[in-house]
Amino acid sequence: MFVLLPQTAGGLLALSPVCEALKRRGCAEEGECLPVEGMPVQFLPAYNPLLVEALAESRETRYAETVTRVLRPEHLAAIMVQTGRDKDRQRFATFMEEAEQDLDYLRSVLERHQLTERFNLWKSAS
């Protein structure tokens, strides 16, 4: 789960307030995760402009009885391209085929974050 975090005086991002609040509600750490409603969740700071934009443009969605926000598929595709890990490259072709996306919006995201060239390389390789 990506989160926006306040910076400390030294410029560091601190997850401790989130972790402490969840622990007060009875969540116990499980490695890098905290269980939230029975689901292990790893909290990751939005550490670059693409992730900050993805959070700002996320969409409200209901999962069972819980209302949450989910990143747009266009941002997920751009994050895969930006991250560039082998596992992202492997998922990319399937994601592009199966996820409903607004291709004009995806192009604008890629352009804003200088990812168009890498996206085109990945797309041609898949």
N, C-alpha and C positions, 0 to 999 in steps of 0.2 A: 504494500500500500504506500503510495507516494504521499508525502505530507509537506506542507509549508511550515518551516520552523523559524522561530526568532533566532537571531545570532546573539552569541554571548558578547561581552565587552571585548574579548580577544578576537572576535570574528568567527568563532567556531559555531557550528550548528549543534544544538543539544537536543537529543531525544529523551533525556531523562525526565522532563515534565510529562511527556506522553506516557512513558513507562510507569512512572510513579502513580499517575492518575488511574491507569488500568490496574495496577497492583492493589490500590485502595479499593477497587471494585471486585477484588477476588481473583484477578488473572495472575497466574504464576508463569514465569518465564520458562520456555521450552527451547533451549539453545538460543538461536537468533530470533525466535518468534515469541509472541504472546498470543494465547488463545483468546479470541473474541467471539462470543456466542458459539463456542465449540470449534471454531475454525482457526488454525494457526496462521497468524498474520505477522509478516515482517514489515516494519515501518522503515521506509527509505526517504531521505530528504530529497526534495525537488532541487537538484544541484546545478541545473543549467536552464537557459531560457526556454528550450523546447519543453522540458518537464513542467516549468512554471506555466507556460501557455496551455499545455495539455490539462493541467488541473483547473485552470480558469475556464476552459471550454468544455469541461466534463459535463455529462448529462445525468440528471436525476433519474434513478431507476429503483424499482422495488424488487427486493429479493426476499421471498417469503413475506414476513411481516415487517421487514426492515427496509427503510428508505435509505439509499446510498447514492453515491455519485460514481460514474464509470467513465473512463477515458473514451473518447471517440476512436473508432477504428482507424481513422486517418492518422491520429497521433500515435497509436500503437504501431502502425506500419513505419512511421518516421522514426520512432524510438528504436525499433529493430535495426533499421538502416544505420542510424547514428551509432548505436552500441557496437554493431559489427561483429558480434560474437558468432562462432560457428553454429551454435544452437539456434540463434536468431536467423541466420542464413538458411538453415534447414527448415524452419517453420514458415519462412517468408512466402514461398510459392503457394503453399496450402492456404495461408492466411489471405493472400491476394485473390485467390480463387473463391474462397468460401465466405469471407466477411463482406457484408454490404457496405460499400464506401461511396462517398461523394468524391469522384476523381478530380473535379475542379478544386475542391477544398484541399484534397491531398496534395495536389500540385502546388497550391499556395503555401501550405505548411513546409513542404520540401524546399521551396524557393526561399522562404523567410529564414530557414536554418541552414542554408547552403548544402543541401543534401540531394539535389536533383541529379547530379552526375553519378553519385554512388547508387542511388535508387535505380537509375537507368541501367547501370552495370548489373545490379542484382536481378533486375527484371529480365534482362536479356539472357542471363545465365540460368534462369529457372524455366 
